[in-house]
Amino acid sequence: MSEAREKTEKCMICGKPSRTTICHACEDKIRSEAVDKKIRQEKAGRTDKEKK
């Protein structure tokens, strides 16, 4: 049983121990990068609708 306790999941991004697949810090970073990308695209006048 001690082996099961030692097995902890790790964040798929940074590799640190985490209860979830992606830790909260990495999740926040990914989310903020996506928002920044969207803002840059909108400022440049490009949107997903216009790309079609």
Contacts in CASP RR format, 6 or more apart in sequence:
PFRMAT RR
TARGET T0000
AUTHOR 0000-0000-0000
METHOD contacts of the structure
MODEL  1
MSEAREKTEKCMICGKPSRTTICHACEDKIRSEAVDKKIRQEKAGRTDKE
KK
8 17 0 8 1.000
8 18 0 8 1.000
8 19 0 8 1.000
9 17 0 8 1.000
9 18 0 8 1.000
9 19 0 8 1.000
9 20 0 8 1.000
9 21 0 8 1.000
10 16 0 8 1.000
10 17 0 8 1.000
10 18 0 8 1.000
11 17 0 8 1.000
11 18 0 8 1.000
11 20 0 8 1.000
11 21 0 8 1.000
11 22 0 8 1.000
11 23 0 8 1.000
11 26 0 8 1.000
12 21 0 8 1.000
12 22 0 8 1.000
13 22 0 8 1.000
13 23 0 8 1.000
13 26 0 8 1.000
13 30 0 8 1.000
14 23 0 8 1.000
14 25 0 8 1.000
14 26 0 8 1.000
16 23 0 8 1.000
22 30 0 8 1.000
41 47 0 8 1.000
END
